[in-house]
């Protein structure tokens, strides 16, 4: 039996789920229970089938297993989570297959601290969507990306701008955000800005949970966001999108749609032709 342990951030969870759904490969999913609210929100939309996921309590407090981050690598909470993971493995041995984690990062330390042998789905410098497709013998990411609907007319387009991200370095700053707003207006489209938990301007919409975030994405025609969870949700929902990312930032997490349509740009040199490019073949 192949098992995959989903222990990382919400965007990683979405990437793993969409690949598993598209594949015929049988795999047992073990996920940290911090991901369960997102899973429930997805089920409420009927966007994904009801999967057999074993959620386990690891006490993850910072959006992903702190062991994988620099900030919480040495924290007591990370140590406790690893001990709980170790106990689960010892209590539920996989005697007939291989256990996987999402990425190679610190996998040697992980194996040492848990006394277990994990393998990684994603290796260094490989697009994470393609890595999952290869691992699960799923359709190629280019083939899947062509399923996202084209846009031939930007007039009247409802654009959703989501400037926030889990990591501060990925947040769209005010100058860039204002440039995006003006570009949308110049194209005779309309925009709404959705922020996480707190509005900065009176016209901002606010989302406090995954249900509200998903509702805003589904109501939009096009999503502009950073390289974060909203981009992966947009791809899951076949919603055309544009991804901003920090210059010299990682590019392995770009969605297949963004790669196919070159629908990406970095903060320092933004490309504001994304609305025209969104329907390109």
N, C-alpha and C positions, 0 to 999 in steps of 0.2 A: 504493500500500500504506500502510495506517495502522499506525504502530508506537506502542506505549506503553512508556515506560521507567519501571520500578518501582525506585525508589531510596530509598524512605523506610522507615518502621518496619514491624514485623511486622503490626500491625493494619491498616495501609494496604494491605499486600500481600493480606491476607485479603479486604478489601473489594473490591479490584480483581478478584481471582480469582472471587469469587461472582457478580459482575456479568457478567464475561466468559462464565462457564459458562451463565448464564441467557439469554444473548443469541445471536442467529444472525449477528451482525456478525463478519466476518472481520478479525482484528487480529493483528499480530505482536507477541509479548510479549518484551521485552528486560528482564532483571532482574539486579540486583546479586547476586553469588553469596553474599552474607551471608544471603540469603533462602532459599537452596537447602535447608538442613536442615529448615526449616519445611515446605517443599513436599514433601520426602521423607516427613516424618511424616504429612502429610495423605494422600498416596498410599497409605501403609500401612493406612489405615483404610477405604479404598475410598469415602471421602466425596466425592471429586472425581474426574473422569476424568483420564487422563494427557494433559496439555496440552503443546503444543509451545512450550516456553519456552527462550529463549536466555539462559543465565546467563553473565554476564561478570564478570571480576575487576577490581574498582575499588578494592580495598583499604579498603573501608568498615569502620571499627573501632568505631563507637559506636552501632550499631543502626540508623542511617540515614545518608545522606550528610551529613557534618558541616556542609556549606555551608548546609543548611536550618535549622541550629540557631544560637542566639545564642552558646552556649558554645564551639563549634568552628568558627564562621564564618571566623575568620582563621587557623585552624591549618594547619600544613604538610601534615597528612594530608588535609585538605579540598582543598588545592591539588593534591596528587597525584591524588586521585580525579577531580577535574575535568579534569585533563590526560589521564587515561586515558579518560574519557568522550569528550573531544574527539578523541582518536586513534581511538576506535572509530567515531565518526560519520564522520570523514574516510575511514576505511578501508571503511566500509559505508554509503555514501550512500543516502538514500531519495529517489530521483529521480522517483517516481510517486505520492507521497502526503504525508501530514503526520505529523510526530513529536510525540507528546504526553508530558508529564510529569503526575504525579498532581494537583498543586495549583499555584495561581498564585503562592505565596509565593516571592519573589525571582526570579521567572522572567525579569525584565528583566536582572538581573545574570547569571543562568545563560546566557542567550542571548549576552550580551556576552562572557563568559569562555570560552565554548565556540565562539564564532563561528558559531552555529547558531540557527535559529528553531524553538523549541519552542512549542507551545500547551498550555494547562492544561485538564485535564478538569474540575476543581472550581474554581469562582470563590468569592469571599468571601461568607460568610454564607449558604451553601447547604448543606443536608444532603448529606454526601458520598455516601451510598447513592443518594439521588435524582439527584444529578449524574451518577453512573455509569449509572443506569437510563436517563436522558434521552439521554446521549451514545451509548449502545449500543442504543437502542430496545428495551430490555429491559422485562419486566413492571413495573408500578408497584410501589413499595416497600410500599404498603398491601396490594396483592393478594398479594405474596409473603409478607408477615408473617403473614397468616391461616393459612398452612400449618403454623405452629408449633403443636404439640398443646396443647389446653386442659388445665387441671387443675381438677377439681371437688372434690377431697378432699385436704386437707393432712395428714391423719393418716398417719403412717408415711412421710412424704416424706423423701427423702434430699437434704439441702441441702448444697451445696458452697460454702464461703466462701473466696474468693481475695483476700486483703487487699493483696497486693503489686502494684506497677506499675512501669513503666520510669521514670516521672517521680515524684520523691519527693512532690510536692504532690498526687498522686492516690492515695497509699497510704492505706488505711483505718487510722486511728489506734486505739490500744488501747481508748479509751473507747467509740468507735462500734462497734468490733468486738465488745466485750462486750455492748453493747445488742442487736446483731443476734443473737448467740448466745442471749441470754435470750429474745428474741422467738420464735426458732425452738423453743426448749424449751417455752415457754408454749403453743405451737400443737401440741404433741404430735408434733412432727417431730424428726428427728435431723440433726445437722450434723457435717461434717468441715472442718477448715481446712487448706488446701494453701498452702505458702509456697515461694517461690523460693530454692532452694539451701541455706537454713538454717532450722531449726525454732527458734521462740522459746519454745514450750511443749512438754512431753513428748508431748502428744496430736497435735501438728501433723504432717501429712504434708508431705513435701518433694518438689519436682520439680526435676530438674537439667537437663532437656532438653524439647523439644517433645513427644516421644513420651509422656513421663510426664504432662505437663500435659494433653494430649489424653485420655489414659486416664482421668484423674480426672474430667474434664468429661463424658465419655461414660458414666461409671458413676453420675453424679448424676441426680436428677430435676429439680433446680432449682439455678441458679448465682447467687450474689451476688458481685459484684466491682466494681471501679472501672471508669472509662471507659478501658479498656486492652485489650490483646490478648485476654484471656479472654472479654470480652463479644462480640467479633467471632467468636471460635471458637464460642461458644455459639450465636450466630445461625446460623453456617454449618451446625452440626450439628442445627438445629431444637430446641435445648434452651432451655426457658423460663428467663429470667434477669432480674435486677434490677441496675441500674447506679447506683452512687454517684459523684458528681462534686463538685469543689470549688465552693462558691458563687461565682457570677459567672464560672465557668469556661466553656470553649467547649461548645456543645451540638450542633455540627454533626456530631459523630461518633456520636451516639446511633443504635442499631440500629433498623431498622423495627419489630421486635417491641416494643422499649422504648417507642417513640413511639406505637404502636397501643394499647398497654395502660397507658400512663402509668406504666411500670415503671422510673421514675427518681426520684432524690432527691439533694439536695446534703448535704454533710457537716454543715453547721451546723444544718440543720432536717430531720433524717431522717424519713422516712415509713415506719413499720413495718407498713403494711397490705399489703405487696407480695405476701405469700403468698396473701392472699385475692384480690388483684387479678390474679394471674397467669393465672387462667382466665377472666377477663372477656372478653366479646365486644367 
